Amino acid sequence: MNFDRVDALISKVENSIKNTEQFNKGENVLVGVDLGTAYIVLVVLDKQKKPIACEMQFAQVLKDGLVVDYIGASRIVRELKAKLEERLQVELRNAAIAVPPGTQESDSKTHKYVVEGSGMEVVAILDEPTAANAVLDIKNGVIVDIGGGTTGLSILKDGQVIYTADEATGGTHLSLVVAGNYKVTFEEAEDIKKDKKRQREVFTIVRPVIQKMATIVKSHIKNYDVDDIYLVGGTCCLDGIEEVFEKEIGIKTHKPTNPFLVTPLGIAMNCTL
């Protein structure tokens, strides 16, 4: 896998959060909506799948990857869509979405209804690790997507997904451990966890939870011939998480420079009619 290519793409998405890129307003744009447990992210690409704009907002309207506050989720998606339409001066009509692997059809429909309530038609529903692979372009290996609520994985062989799984352990659980350790609120714990200056001390506190995540992955891939593991998702932004995975599982583990935006970008790449 070419990490230079992936990091360059993600860097363009990061840049598009503050800077709107030029595009042909006469062409349809591609929209990806990532309804995360910690953040809701909308990414817009041009027809050539180049990032042109991105908006996101911290939100606690999902739990373990499932919508628990439909009204709140719908409101945030509408607001982010409105911000993007004002920036781009075009109407966003279609969108792709993603759900954790193994999500029941009824829960997938709830994700769909949230996005369609903003005025966009959902044209594709993917599982999150598969969406991430639109960016990573992995032929063989395991993609592990650790978001706020869940740890999801997809095993790929010759470019095809041969196994998926998902379990309810993610970044939210890390924040709860941090909150308990420092005796602070969940919101304060989120800020501590994201503070780059405190990552070393935070990592020591949450290491047992990361080891549990690695154990989850190890149990799911034990019957498969796997040479490489690729980490994506906001929780994987913690420095050193790949080293814990590699030590616990015994398989070479990689991650891009910014794993947080890989899945939202991959979702948008799949917004095709």
Backbone bond lengths (Angstrom), bond angles and torsions (degrees), N, CA, C in turn:
res aa  C-N    CA-C-N  psi(-1)  N-CA   C-N-CA  omega(-1)  CA-C   N-CA-C  phi
1 M - - - 1.453 - - 1.526 110.08 -
2 N 1.327 115.99 140.20 1.453 121.47 -177.74 1.533 110.15 -93.63
3 F 1.341 116.48 96.40 1.460 120.14 -178.36 1.520 112.09 -68.71
4 D 1.329 118.18 -28.26 1.464 120.24 177.29 1.527 110.31 -61.50
5 R 1.334 115.97 -42.09 1.475 120.52 178.61 1.525 110.34 -64.82
6 V 1.336 116.63 -45.46 1.466 121.13 -179.26 1.526 110.90 -63.26
7 D 1.332 117.01 -46.37 1.461 120.58 -178.97 1.529 111.59 -63.97
8 A 1.323 116.27 -34.98 1.466 119.96 178.10 1.524 110.81 -66.42
9 L 1.330 116.43 -40.87 1.465 121.04 178.16 1.523 111.01 -63.84
10 I 1.333 116.02 -47.27 1.462 120.38 -179.02 1.523 111.03 -64.38
11 S 1.328 116.76 -35.63 1.458 120.81 177.29 1.529 111.00 -60.52
12 K 1.336 116.14 -36.80 1.468 120.41 177.94 1.527 111.24 -68.06
13 V 1.340 116.37 -36.09 1.464 119.27 176.13 1.527 109.81 -65.74
14 E 1.337 116.68 -43.74 1.461 121.06 178.02 1.526 110.54 -57.74
15 N 1.324 116.35 -44.42 1.462 121.27 -179.88 1.522 111.48 -63.48
16 S 1.357 116.40 -33.30 1.462 120.26 -176.24 1.527 112.74 -75.76
17 I 1.331 117.29 -5.50 1.468 119.66 175.63 1.529 109.59 -68.33
18 K 1.318 116.68 -38.61 1.463 120.97 -179.16 1.522 112.99 -105.20
19 N 1.326 116.81 -25.50 1.461 120.55 -175.19 1.523 110.44 -120.84
20 T 1.321 116.46 124.94 1.462 121.36 178.06 1.520 109.59 -84.97
21 E 1.316 116.44 124.25 1.461 121.12 -178.18 1.535 111.03 -81.77
22 Q 1.313 116.03 154.28 1.458 121.62 177.41 1.532 110.16 -68.45
23 F 1.340 116.07 143.05 1.465 120.88 176.60 1.524 109.19 -157.10
24 N 1.323 115.29 165.50 1.467 121.71 179.51 1.528 109.11 -82.45
25 K 1.321 117.57 109.02 1.463 121.00 -176.36 1.523 113.27 -70.60
26 G 1.327 115.97 -8.04 1.455 119.25 176.43 1.517 113.40 -85.82
27 E 1.325 116.80 -7.82 1.469 121.58 -179.42 1.528 110.87 -104.01
28 N 1.315 116.10 151.87 1.457 120.78 175.86 1.519 110.33 -66.96
29 V 1.318 116.30 142.44 1.461 120.68 176.06 1.525 108.93 -103.49
30 L 1.331 115.65 160.64 1.455 121.84 -179.65 1.524 108.69 -105.79
31 V 1.324 116.90 131.83 1.465 121.41 -176.54 1.529 109.70 -122.40
32 G 1.317 115.70 131.82 1.465 121.31 173.25 1.509 109.47 -116.30
33 V 1.332 116.70 130.74 1.461 121.89 177.89 1.520 108.42 -114.53
34 D 1.319 116.19 117.01 1.461 121.98 179.00 1.523 108.10 -106.94
35 L 1.331 115.97 104.07 1.464 121.16 177.59 1.522 108.11 -87.09
36 G 1.308 116.20 92.51 1.452 120.48 -176.66 1.519 112.77 -96.31
37 T 1.319 115.51 163.20 1.454 120.59 178.49 1.527 111.57 -68.35
38 A 1.328 117.23 -29.68 1.463 121.15 -179.48 1.533 112.59 -107.49
39 Y 1.323 117.25 -35.33 1.464 121.68 -178.36 1.522 110.74 -135.62
40 I 1.325 114.90 145.58 1.461 121.32 167.36 1.523 106.33 -105.91
41 V 1.334 115.54 126.18 1.467 121.02 -173.99 1.530 109.39 -125.95
42 L 1.322 116.69 132.65 1.461 122.44 172.26 1.527 108.43 -116.83
43 V 1.334 116.22 126.23 1.464 122.52 178.08 1.520 108.50 -118.49
44 V 1.327 116.41 134.43 1.469 121.48 178.58 1.525 109.05 -118.00
45 L 1.340 115.16 131.19 1.463 121.89 178.73 1.524 109.08 -119.79
46 D 1.335 116.15 157.08 1.461 118.85 172.85 1.529 109.07 -82.90
47 K 1.311 116.32 -177.18 1.464 120.90 -175.72 1.520 112.15 -61.87
48 Q 1.327 117.30 -26.99 1.469 122.40 178.93 1.537 111.90 -87.77
49 K 1.347 116.08 8.80 1.469 123.97 178.11 1.523 112.58 66.67
50 K 1.337 115.23 32.98 1.459 120.90 174.47 1.533 109.08 -97.95
51 P 1.343 119.20 133.78 1.466 122.08 -178.67 1.524 112.34 -61.98
52 I 1.345 116.10 132.84 1.462 119.73 177.96 1.529 112.56 -123.81
53 A 1.341 117.91 -23.07 1.461 119.47 178.28 1.528 109.67 -164.86
54 C 1.338 115.44 150.82 1.458 121.08 179.31 1.523 108.98 -148.91
55 E 1.318 116.08 138.66 1.461 122.26 174.21 1.525 108.18 -134.67
56 M 1.329 116.28 146.55 1.464 119.79 178.21 1.511 110.58 -149.49
57 Q 1.323 115.72 160.91 1.459 120.66 178.57 1.525 109.67 -151.15
58 F 1.336 115.62 137.13 1.456 120.55 173.64 1.519 108.54 -64.70
59 A 1.318 117.16 135.76 1.462 120.54 -176.66 1.518 110.28 -152.64
60 Q 1.318 116.42 147.25 1.457 122.24 175.28 1.523 109.07 -123.68
61 V 1.326 114.44 56.19 1.466 120.65 -177.02 1.529 111.46 -109.52
62 L 1.336 116.12 -1.44 1.454 121.91 174.50 1.528 108.88 -124.17
63 K 1.310 116.09 152.35 1.460 121.71 175.12 1.513 108.21 -134.72
64 D 1.322 115.49 125.64 1.466 120.90 -178.41 1.526 111.58 52.74
65 G 1.339 115.97 38.74 1.456 121.13 176.26 1.519 115.29 82.42
66 L 1.333 117.98 1.23 1.456 121.58 -177.86 1.530 110.44 -115.22
67 V 1.333 116.38 143.20 1.456 121.49 -178.60 1.531 109.69 -71.12
68 V 1.341 116.18 122.14 1.463 120.60 177.49 1.533 111.28 -114.80
69 D 1.324 117.38 -12.77 1.463 122.53 176.25 1.526 107.50 -131.07
70 Y 1.324 115.19 86.25 1.464 120.98 -174.78 1.531 111.19 -62.43
71 I 1.319 116.41 -44.57 1.470 120.46 -178.10 1.525 110.63 -64.42
72 G 1.338 115.99 -43.92 1.457 119.63 179.67 1.513 112.18 -65.06
73 A 1.333 117.01 -42.32 1.462 120.73 178.60 1.517 111.10 -62.96
74 S 1.326 116.16 -44.00 1.471 120.92 -179.73 1.524 111.07 -62.19
75 R 1.329 115.84 -41.74 1.471 119.88 -179.44 1.526 110.83 -62.42
76 I 1.333 117.03 -44.97 1.466 120.52 -177.96 1.525 111.03 -64.69
77 V 1.335 117.62 -43.23 1.466 120.27 179.09 1.525 110.36 -62.31
78 R 1.332 116.97 -42.14 1.474 120.13 178.29 1.521 110.95 -61.28
79 E 1.336 116.30 -42.55 1.470 120.31 -178.48 1.527 111.38 -66.75
80 L 1.318 116.82 -42.57 1.465 119.87 179.27 1.532 110.76 -66.78
81 K 1.328 116.04 -39.84 1.473 120.13 177.19 1.523 110.35 -61.60
82 A 1.330 117.23 -42.74 1.465 121.10 179.93 1.529 111.08 -62.93
83 K 1.337 117.13 -40.49 1.464 120.88 177.94 1.521 110.84 -62.13
84 L 1.330 116.48 -42.61 1.463 120.32 -179.62 1.522 111.30 -67.86
85 E 1.315 117.08 -41.04 1.466 119.84 179.41 1.521 111.42 -64.69
86 E 1.332 116.52 -34.65 1.466 119.86 177.03 1.523 110.07 -68.00
87 R 1.330 116.68 -40.24 1.462 120.93 179.06 1.529 111.67 -67.32
88 L 1.320 116.12 -42.26 1.462 120.94 -172.77 1.521 113.38 -89.46
89 Q 1.339 116.31 -21.81 1.464 121.69 -175.90 1.536 111.81 60.84
90 V 1.336 115.58 34.99 1.465 121.49 172.81 1.523 107.80 -139.86
91 E 1.331 116.11 157.83 1.457 120.93 177.14 1.529 109.50 -86.59
92 L 1.311 116.78 133.46 1.465 121.66 176.50 1.523 108.22 -90.68
93 R 1.326 115.79 114.14 1.467 120.16 -172.17 1.522 113.90 -103.50
94 N 1.334 117.24 -36.49 1.463 121.06 -174.99 1.525 110.61 -122.21
95 A 1.322 115.72 153.55 1.458 119.97 178.67 1.516 110.67 -151.48
96 A 1.317 115.38 154.40 1.456 122.65 170.64 1.522 107.77 -108.90
97 I 1.329 116.96 151.68 1.459 121.52 178.31 1.521 108.83 -133.97
98 A 1.321 116.05 167.59 1.460 120.65 176.91 1.521 109.50 -139.02
99 V 1.320 115.37 152.55 1.467 122.27 179.43 1.527 108.61 -132.58
100 P 1.331 118.37 160.21 1.464 119.64 175.86 1.527 111.12 -59.73
101 P 1.328 118.53 148.46 1.467 120.99 177.90 1.524 111.10 -56.11
102 G 1.325 115.97 139.26 1.456 120.33 177.55 1.521 114.58 81.91
103 T 1.344 117.60 5.12 1.463 120.60 178.87 1.525 110.43 -62.80
104 Q 1.337 116.60 133.60 1.455 120.63 -179.61 1.529 110.60 -66.84
105 E 1.329 114.78 154.34 1.463 120.34 -176.20 1.526 111.90 -58.02
106 S 1.325 117.26 -38.35 1.466 120.18 -178.91 1.524 111.18 -63.94
107 D 1.349 116.54 -37.97 1.462 120.03 178.65 1.524 111.37 -72.73
108 S 1.344 117.00 -34.85 1.465 120.51 175.69 1.527 109.97 -62.96
109 K 1.332 115.71 -38.24 1.471 119.67 179.61 1.521 110.82 -65.25
110 T 1.331 117.17 -34.23 1.464 119.60 178.39 1.522 110.57 -64.40
111 H 1.340 117.04 -43.77 1.466 120.65 174.10 1.533 109.91 -55.79
112 K 1.320 115.01 -45.73 1.465 120.82 -178.30 1.528 110.69 -61.69
113 Y 1.319 117.15 -44.91 1.468 120.75 -178.19 1.525 111.58 -64.61
114 V 1.339 116.64 -35.62 1.460 119.93 178.15 1.529 110.09 -59.67
115 V 1.333 116.43 -46.40 1.464 121.12 -177.77 1.521 111.16 -72.24
116 E 1.333 117.07 -41.15 1.461 119.63 -179.82 1.521 111.29 -67.36
117 G 1.335 116.60 -24.56 1.466 120.07 176.45 1.509 112.86 -66.85
118 S 1.337 116.87 -16.64 1.469 120.71 178.06 1.529 111.75 -88.26
119 G 1.333 116.49 -5.71 1.459 120.37 179.03 1.508 114.94 102.65
120 M 1.349 117.32 8.16 1.460 120.85 177.31 1.525 110.12 -106.74
121 E 1.324 116.28 143.57 1.457 121.23 175.18 1.527 108.94 -87.90
122 V 1.326 116.64 130.09 1.465 121.27 178.27 1.524 108.41 -82.57
123 V 1.332 115.99 116.38 1.463 120.76 -175.16 1.527 112.44 -105.29
124 A 1.336 117.77 -7.23 1.464 120.53 178.29 1.522 109.56 -157.13
125 I 1.344 116.14 137.98 1.467 122.66 174.99 1.522 107.57 -125.62
126 L 1.330 116.46 119.78 1.463 121.97 -175.56 1.519 109.79 -120.08
127 D 1.335 116.54 164.24 1.461 117.34 165.39 1.528 107.22 -87.16
128 E 1.319 115.92 152.18 1.466 121.08 -168.87 1.536 114.50 -60.94
129 P 1.341 119.73 -47.04 1.468 117.56 179.12 1.531 113.09 -62.69
130 T 1.337 117.01 -34.83 1.465 120.04 177.78 1.527 110.11 -65.90
131 A 1.333 116.01 -39.64 1.467 119.58 176.03 1.522 110.48 -60.59
132 A 1.324 116.22 -42.74 1.474 120.57 179.65 1.515 111.19 -60.15
133 N 1.322 117.20 -32.49 1.462 119.43 -176.64 1.523 112.85 -72.13
134 A 1.325 117.34 -15.38 1.467 119.20 172.69 1.523 109.86 -62.61
135 V 1.331 116.20 -26.72 1.463 122.02 177.75 1.526 110.84 -91.20
136 L 1.318 116.30 -46.65 1.464 120.92 -174.77 1.523 112.89 -72.29
137 D 1.333 116.49 -36.74 1.470 122.80 -179.07 1.531 111.12 58.05
138 I 1.320 115.37 53.06 1.463 121.54 179.67 1.530 109.57 -90.37
139 K 1.310 116.10 135.98 1.461 121.31 177.79 1.529 111.62 -93.76
140 N 1.332 115.30 -39.61 1.463 120.29 -178.50 1.526 109.33 -139.17
141 G 1.321 115.76 132.28 1.458 120.53 179.78 1.508 111.30 142.41
142 V 1.314 115.52 -168.68 1.465 121.97 -179.83 1.522 109.62 -122.49
143 I 1.319 116.94 128.04 1.457 121.66 172.60 1.520 107.28 -100.00
144 V 1.334 116.02 123.35 1.460 121.73 178.59 1.526 107.94 -113.09
145 D 1.331 116.58 118.13 1.461 122.47 -179.18 1.525 107.95 -107.20
146 I 1.337 115.80 109.04 1.466 120.57 -179.61 1.523 108.45 -108.00
147 G 1.307 114.92 103.92 1.450 120.34 179.78 1.512 111.13 -98.73
148 G 1.327 116.16 -154.79 1.451 119.69 -179.70 1.510 113.10 -71.71
149 G 1.343 115.97 -34.57 1.456 118.67 -173.27 1.503 116.78 -111.47
150 T 1.331 117.54 -26.81 1.457 119.11 -172.75 1.522 113.01 -137.85
151 T 1.322 114.49 160.70 1.460 123.03 169.58 1.525 106.75 -111.92
152 G 1.326 116.25 109.43 1.461 121.45 179.98 1.504 110.58 -111.88
153 L 1.319 116.11 151.30 1.460 118.83 179.36 1.514 111.69 -145.12
154 S 1.312 114.82 151.66 1.462 122.97 173.92 1.525 108.39 -133.03
155 I 1.334 115.77 131.41 1.465 121.24 174.85 1.517 107.68 -97.89
156 L 1.335 115.85 128.11 1.458 120.74 -179.98 1.520 111.11 -114.07
157 K 1.325 114.79 139.87 1.462 121.48 174.00 1.515 107.75 -135.73
158 D 1.336 115.83 123.38 1.471 121.97 -177.55 1.525 111.54 52.86
159 G 1.337 115.69 37.57 1.457 121.17 176.14 1.502 115.53 83.14
160 Q 1.330 117.98 -1.24 1.460 122.28 -178.14 1.525 110.50 -110.21
161 V 1.334 115.98 138.95 1.458 120.58 176.09 1.517 109.21 -75.50
162 I 1.337 116.07 122.23 1.467 120.00 -178.42 1.526 112.01 -111.22
163 Y 1.333 117.08 -9.69 1.467 119.57 179.48 1.521 109.29 -162.77
164 T 1.335 116.83 139.52 1.464 121.75 174.33 1.521 109.60 -134.59
165 A 1.315 115.79 153.74 1.462 121.34 177.20 1.520 108.71 -157.60
166 D 1.337 115.68 161.70 1.458 120.65 -179.55 1.521 108.71 -156.23
167 E 1.333 115.30 135.85 1.460 119.42 176.66 1.523 109.75 -136.78
168 A 1.338 115.26 151.59 1.465 121.45 -171.99 1.517 112.73 -82.37
169 T 1.318 115.51 72.54 1.465 121.74 170.05 1.523 107.40 -143.37
170 G 1.331 116.96 121.97 1.461 119.24 -177.18 1.520 111.78 -155.42
171 G 1.322 115.01 -157.41 1.454 121.21 -175.50 1.522 113.96 -62.18
172 T 1.335 116.90 -30.83 1.463 120.58 177.82 1.526 110.54 -59.31
173 H 1.326 115.75 -39.39 1.457 120.51 -179.42 1.535 110.73 -66.86
174 L 1.340 116.34 -35.28 1.469 119.76 175.21 1.528 110.33 -63.09
175 S 1.324 115.93 -42.74 1.470 120.40 -178.93 1.523 111.36 -65.02
176 L 1.320 116.70 -37.30 1.468 120.26 178.16 1.524 110.72 -64.26
177 V 1.339 116.51 -39.27 1.468 120.67 177.44 1.527 110.14 -65.27
178 V 1.331 116.86 -43.04 1.467 121.52 178.45 1.528 109.99 -62.68
179 A 1.340 116.52 -44.18 1.467 120.88 179.88 1.523 110.94 -60.17
180 G 1.333 116.36 -42.59 1.451 120.22 179.57 1.521 112.34 -67.25
181 N 1.320 116.48 -38.11 1.466 120.76 -178.47 1.524 112.03 -67.04
182 Y 1.345 116.27 -43.40 1.456 120.34 -176.89 1.530 113.03 -94.67
183 K 1.360 115.80 -4.70 1.469 121.32 -178.03 1.528 111.18 56.53
184 V 1.342 114.45 52.11 1.466 121.85 178.50 1.531 108.49 -125.58
185 T 1.328 116.44 173.84 1.452 120.44 178.45 1.535 110.90 -73.01
186 F 1.312 115.99 164.53 1.458 120.49 178.85 1.522 110.39 -59.52
187 E 1.332 116.96 -42.75 1.464 120.95 -179.01 1.530 111.27 -63.05
188 E 1.333 116.31 -40.09 1.465 120.09 177.37 1.528 110.54 -66.39
189 A 1.327 115.41 -38.11 1.465 119.79 178.33 1.527 110.91 -63.66
190 E 1.345 117.53 -37.79 1.468 121.67 177.07 1.525 109.71 -59.78
191 D 1.333 116.30 -43.42 1.467 120.04 -179.81 1.527 111.11 -65.30
192 I 1.324 116.41 -40.87 1.469 120.29 178.86 1.526 109.91 -63.42
193 K 1.328 115.67 -43.87 1.466 120.94 -177.83 1.521 111.80 -62.03
194 K 1.329 116.97 -35.03 1.469 121.13 -176.20 1.528 113.14 -88.77
195 D 1.352 116.71 -5.73 1.457 121.21 -179.91 1.537 109.24 -75.82
196 K 1.322 116.06 111.30 1.466 120.98 -176.89 1.531 111.67 -58.02
197 K 1.327 117.25 -32.46 1.453 120.85 -177.74 1.527 112.35 -70.37
198 R 1.342 116.22 -19.01 1.465 119.62 -176.70 1.524 112.68 -110.45
199 Q 1.332 116.76 9.46 1.460 119.18 -174.11 1.528 113.08 -63.44
200 R 1.310 117.35 -34.15 1.464 119.73 -178.63 1.534 110.90 -63.48
201 E 1.354 116.24 -46.17 1.463 118.77 -179.44 1.528 111.02 -70.68
202 V 1.339 116.57 -36.77 1.466 120.53 178.16 1.518 110.48 -64.38
203 F 1.307 115.66 -40.47 1.464 119.96 -177.17 1.524 111.03 -61.38
204 T 1.316 116.26 -38.52 1.465 120.51 178.85 1.534 110.56 -62.58
205 I 1.326 116.01 -38.22 1.467 121.35 -178.28 1.526 111.76 -71.23
206 V 1.344 117.01 -41.12 1.472 120.46 -173.40 1.530 113.18 -94.37
207 R 1.310 117.20 -1.34 1.475 119.93 -177.04 1.534 113.13 -51.89
208 P 1.346 119.90 -42.16 1.469 118.89 178.73 1.534 113.60 -59.34
209 V 1.340 117.15 -34.48 1.467 120.26 178.44 1.526 109.98 -70.06
210 I 1.335 116.33 -39.89 1.466 120.30 177.22 1.522 110.32 -63.59
211 Q 1.327 116.24 -39.04 1.468 119.80 176.64 1.524 110.88 -62.87
212 K 1.327 116.31 -36.27 1.473 119.93 176.45 1.523 110.58 -64.18
213 M 1.339 116.80 -42.47 1.463 120.66 177.26 1.527 110.56 -58.83
214 A 1.327 115.30 -43.89 1.465 119.70 179.37 1.521 110.67 -63.67
215 T 1.331 116.97 -38.48 1.463 121.19 178.43 1.519 111.12 -64.28
216 I 1.333 116.37 -38.16 1.471 121.08 176.67 1.527 109.92 -58.99
217 V 1.326 115.28 -48.79 1.467 119.79 -179.48 1.530 110.34 -62.95
218 K 1.324 116.24 -44.51 1.472 120.95 -178.85 1.516 111.61 -58.21
219 S 1.333 116.86 -40.64 1.470 120.15 -178.59 1.519 111.87 -67.36
220 H 1.332 116.86 -31.66 1.469 120.24 -177.80 1.524 112.96 -80.90
221 I 1.329 117.09 -25.92 1.474 118.59 -175.01 1.533 112.47 -103.59
222 K 1.335 117.43 2.64 1.466 120.49 -172.65 1.524 113.93 -60.36
223 N 1.321 117.86 -26.48 1.467 120.49 -178.17 1.525 112.99 -97.34
224 Y 1.335 116.41 12.08 1.459 120.91 -177.89 1.530 110.31 -121.58
225 D 1.303 115.14 151.99 1.470 121.22 178.31 1.527 107.91 -87.43
226 V 1.319 116.29 101.67 1.467 122.05 -174.86 1.525 109.97 -123.76
227 D 1.342 116.23 130.26 1.464 121.17 179.65 1.525 113.19 -104.18
228 D 1.355 116.72 -25.45 1.460 119.87 -174.65 1.524 111.11 -142.45
229 I 1.335 114.54 145.01 1.459 122.23 175.12 1.523 107.93 -120.08
230 Y 1.339 116.57 137.65 1.458 122.32 -179.17 1.528 108.72 -122.05
231 L 1.329 116.78 123.77 1.455 122.14 -177.05 1.523 111.65 -99.44
232 V 1.343 116.10 134.13 1.459 122.17 173.22 1.531 107.79 -138.66
233 G 1.341 116.28 172.26 1.455 120.82 -179.46 1.522 111.21 103.27
234 G 1.333 115.40 153.39 1.457 120.77 -174.15 1.513 115.13 -58.03
235 T 1.326 117.07 -36.49 1.462 120.26 -179.29 1.521 111.88 -62.64
236 C 1.324 116.39 -27.76 1.471 120.86 -178.06 1.521 112.92 -74.86
237 C 1.341 117.02 -2.23 1.464 119.77 175.45 1.522 111.64 -68.51
238 L 1.328 117.70 -17.68 1.463 120.48 177.56 1.522 110.50 -60.99
239 D 1.312 116.78 125.89 1.461 120.92 178.35 1.525 110.56 -63.15
240 G 1.310 115.95 129.23 1.451 120.70 176.31 1.512 115.97 95.47
241 I 1.324 118.03 -4.89 1.461 119.81 -178.40 1.527 111.26 -62.53
242 E 1.336 116.31 -35.28 1.468 119.76 -179.81 1.528 111.34 -66.96
243 E 1.327 116.40 -30.38 1.463 119.95 179.06 1.529 111.19 -69.44
244 V 1.336 116.51 -37.59 1.470 120.41 177.19 1.522 110.22 -65.11
245 F 1.333 116.40 -44.33 1.463 120.53 178.89 1.523 110.76 -59.84
246 E 1.314 115.15 -46.11 1.464 119.00 -177.17 1.531 111.15 -63.92
247 K 1.317 116.50 -39.42 1.463 120.63 -179.87 1.527 110.88 -68.92
248 E 1.333 117.27 -43.07 1.465 121.21 -176.34 1.526 112.41 -72.33
249 I 1.332 116.70 -37.25 1.461 120.75 -174.10 1.524 112.18 -96.02
250 G 1.345 115.75 -29.27 1.461 118.70 -178.60 1.506 113.81 80.92
251 I 1.340 117.07 21.94 1.464 122.25 179.84 1.524 108.49 -127.89
252 K 1.327 116.96 137.46 1.464 122.24 -179.50 1.526 110.12 -52.75
253 T 1.343 116.07 127.37 1.460 121.40 -175.00 1.525 110.27 -123.15
254 H 1.336 116.03 134.43 1.467 122.49 -175.26 1.529 109.58 -127.12
255 K 1.341 115.48 158.92 1.464 119.59 169.73 1.523 109.14 -154.27
256 P 1.329 117.69 149.36 1.474 120.28 176.85 1.523 110.76 -72.50
257 T 1.314 117.11 171.03 1.458 121.71 -178.12 1.517 111.72 -59.47
258 N 1.336 117.12 -43.52 1.468 121.59 176.67 1.528 108.70 -124.64
259 P 1.333 117.77 92.60 1.462 120.11 -177.42 1.526 114.32 -73.57
260 F 1.345 117.76 -13.89 1.458 122.22 -175.36 1.526 113.10 -62.25
261 L 1.336 117.19 -41.39 1.466 120.40 -172.10 1.527 113.99 -94.66
262 V 1.313 117.60 2.96 1.471 119.93 -178.55 1.528 111.19 -63.31
263 T 1.327 117.01 -51.04 1.462 119.83 -176.87 1.531 112.77 -66.11
264 P 1.350 120.68 -46.17 1.467 118.66 176.26 1.520 112.96 -56.50
265 L 1.339 117.48 -40.15 1.455 120.70 177.94 1.520 110.31 -64.31
266 G 1.326 117.19 -44.51 1.456 120.60 179.37 1.513 113.03 -62.56
267 I 1.331 116.48 -35.20 1.465 120.02 177.24 1.524 109.38 -61.96
268 A 1.343 116.16 -47.88 1.465 120.19 -179.46 1.526 111.79 -60.97
269 M 1.324 116.88 -36.51 1.460 120.44 179.53 1.529 112.77 -62.29
270 N 1.331 116.01 -21.78 1.471 120.72 -178.97 1.529 113.11 -95.46
271 C 1.341 116.40 8.11 1.469 120.53 179.94 1.526 109.70 -83.47
272 T 1.326 115.82 70.84 1.459 120.88 -179.94 1.507 110.64 -124.40
273 L 1.319 116.15 142.17 1.470 121.62 -178.83 1.520 110.93 -83.67
